[in-house]
Amino acid sequence: MASDPLAGLGPDETLTIKEAAQRLGVSERLVRKAIKDGDLEAYIPGQPKGGKHSGRLKYRILPADLRAWFFGQ
């Protein structure tokens, strides 16, 4: 079985879209689409959760949310 690409991350550490994509070996576009479609939970520091946004923003992703989306856990 392959090693966990999210191993070593603390539960409160966050990843950027680029970092998440690199760890999982997928494109940044796929990660952005998952966030846009509501399949992957992400937040923008300093903004209320679930708020409407426009343009490219600095999303942060918790390891547990990334794991749940990618591995279905």
PyMOL commands that set and color helices and strands:
alter all, ss='L'
color gray80, all
select helices_A, chain A and resi 17-24+28-36+63-71
alter helices_A, ss='H'
color red, helices_A
deselect
rebuild
show_as cartoon
